[in-house]
Amino acid sequence: MSRQGVNIITCASLLFMGMVDQATTFAENKGGGGGHGTGGWGRDKDEDDRQWIRRCLARSRAMMAPAGHKLKR
């Protein structure tokens, strides 16, 4: 995450603001695989701010990963 930290945070910020198309385009332009299955993406009605930003960060990290590669854990 540290190598692409700024890009992940930028992508997460776009998702947090509800700009899914722009986040997908940003991720693809920065070498990521983009938004695989971003349909239905959005904030849940009962979700608080911390849960929402955590989901945005997790999704942006996945979006910034190169296409066809899984993250090693």
C-alpha positions in Angstrom: 0.0 0.0 0.0 2.9 2.4 0.7 4.0 2.5 -2.9 0.6 3.7 -4.2 -0.6 5.2 -1.0 -1.5 8.6 -2.5 -3.3 7.0 -5.4 -5.3 4.7 -3.1 -6.3 7.7 -0.9 -7.3 9.7 -4.0 -9.4 6.9 -5.3 -11.0 6.3 -1.9 -11.8 10.0 -1.7 -13.6 9.9 -5.1 -15.6 6.9 -3.9 -16.4 8.6 -0.6 -17.8 11.6 -2.5 -19.9 9.3 -4.7 -17.9 9.7 -7.9 -17.6 6.1 -8.9 -17.1 6.6 -12.6 -14.2 9.1 -11.9 -12.7 6.7 -9.4 -12.8 3.9 -11.9 -11.2 6.1 -14.6 -8.5 7.3 -12.1 -7.6 3.7 -11.1 -7.4 2.6 -14.7 -5.2 5.6 -15.7 -2.8 4.9 -12.8 -2.2 1.3 -13.7 -4.9 -0.4 -11.7 -7.4 -2.8 -13.0 -10.3 -0.4 -12.4 -13.7 -1.2 -10.9 -14.5 -4.8 -11.3 -18.2 -5.1 -10.4 -18.8 -1.6 -9.0 -22.5 -1.9 -9.8 -24.6 -1.3 -6.7 -21.8 0.6 -5.0 -22.9 3.2 -2.5 -23.4 4.0 1.1 -25.7 1.9 3.2 -28.6 3.6 5.0 -27.4 2.5 8.5 -23.7 2.8 7.8 -21.7 5.4 9.9 -18.8 7.5 8.5 -16.1 5.2 9.8 -17.5 2.1 8.2 -18.2 4.0 5.0 -14.6 5.3 4.6 -13.2 1.9 5.6 -15.2 0.3 2.7 -14.1 3.1 0.3 -10.4 2.4 1.3 -10.8 -1.3 0.8 -12.5 -0.9 -2.6 -9.9 1.6 -3.8 -7.1 -0.7 -2.8 -8.6 -3.4 -4.9 -9.2 -1.0 -7.8 -5.6 0.1 -7.8 -4.3 -3.4 -8.0 -3.1 -4.4 -11.5 -5.7 -6.3 -13.6 -5.4 -10.1 -13.3 -3.3 -10.1 -10.2 -4.5 -11.0 -6.7 -3.1 -9.3 -3.7 -0.8 -11.5 -1.6 -1.6 -11.6 2.1 
